[in-house]
Amino acid sequence: MIKLLIDRQLPSSESIAARRNFNEILQSLPKKKTINSPWFYGAIGVSSILFLILLNFFV
């Protein structure tokens, strides 16, 4: 490991600038879906209403 760090050539500023393609990297990542699905809100809504009914019924 130390030999690799000692023998390593420092990158030039041009090579660093060429590798700074953050927009291209971000665009190549797969898109993640946020939790905006109506199925999610429907399940959460139904379960929370059911929980409140059961809470009132047993307490």
Protein Blocks (a to p, Z undefined) as FASTA:
>chain_A
ZZmmmmpccddfklmmmmmcmklmmmmpccddddfbfklmmmmmmmmmmmmmmmmmmZZ
